[in-house]
Amino acid sequence: MSFECEIERNGDRITVVPEGDIGMENTAVLREVLRKVIENHEGGRIDIDMRSVTFLDSSGIGMLVAAQRAAAVKGTTLMLREPGPMIRMVLDIAHLDGTLVAPAG
């Protein structure tokens, strides 16, 4: 399973752009990326642009919830942006679409 991740900075907003599957095989990679971003970012916002994510399993969901909580401790808002229909369905089934996904716009 292929996985890549880019980080973009714009003022007090950081956008993490994962591409590929977020599953058991590579959750640790994204966890470490998010840990470093959260550790080095105080306040503001961290967006995770999900439009290029093709798969999300329970290990990925758990990691994203933990990252959101870790960011909140530092006064930072962490939200998912633009998940595709399959990812949105997974989050909806887990009742996390309103918690993790930022409103469109």
N, C-alpha and C positions, 0 to 999 in steps of 0.2 A: 504494500500500500504506500503510495507516494504521499509525502507531506512536506510542505514548505511554509515558511512564515516570514513576513516582512513587518517592519515597524516604521510608521510614519509619524512625524511630529509636526504639530501646528499650534503654536502658542501653548496654552495650558491643556491642550488635548493631544493624547497619543492614540493612534489607531493601530491596532494589531491586525494584520491581514493574513490569517491562515488559509492555506489552499490544500485541498485533498480531504482525506478521512481523519476524523478525530475519534480514534478508537483505542482499545487496550494497547495496541502495538506502539502508538506514538503519543498517548496522553502525557507521558512524562516530559516529552520535548516541549509541548505547549505549556505545561505546568511550569517548567523552568523559565521559559520566555516570560510568562506572565509574572512569575515571582520576581524576576529582575526588574521588570517594568514597574511593578507596584512598589518595590523596595526603593526605587530611584525617583518616584513621582509622588509629590505631596499635593493633595487637593486637586482641583480640576477634574478632568474626565479621561477615562480610558474606554475607547470603543473597540469592540471586536467585530470587524467586518466579516460576516459569515457568508457572503454571497458565493464564495468559491469553495465552501465546505460541502463535501458530497456525502458524508456519513457522520453520524454522531451516536455513540452508544452510551450506556450508563456510566462508564468510567469517565468519559468526556463530560457528561452532564455534572457529575459530582465534582470534577476538577473546576468547572466553570462556576458552580455555586460557591465553592471554597475560595476561589479567586475573587469573586464579588464581595464576599465577607471580609477577606483580607484587605481589599481596597477600601472598604467602608471604614475599617479601623483607622486608616490613614487619612480619612476625610475625602477620599476619592470615589467618584461614581464610576462603576464599571458596568457597561451594558453591551448586549449583542445588538448588532445592526444588520438589517437586510438578510435575514436567514431565508434560504430557498424554501419551497413548499414542503419538501421532505423533512428538513431540519425543523421547520415551524411545527409540523405535525408531531414530531417526536417531543418537542418542548410542550406542545399543547396536551399531549397524552400524559406527560409528567406534571401537568399543572404548573409549569414554570414559564409559560409564554409571557404572562403579565409581570413576572418577577425579573426575568433575565433580559427580555427583549425590549429595547427602547421603542417608544411610539414612532411611527413613520413621520418623517418631516424634518 
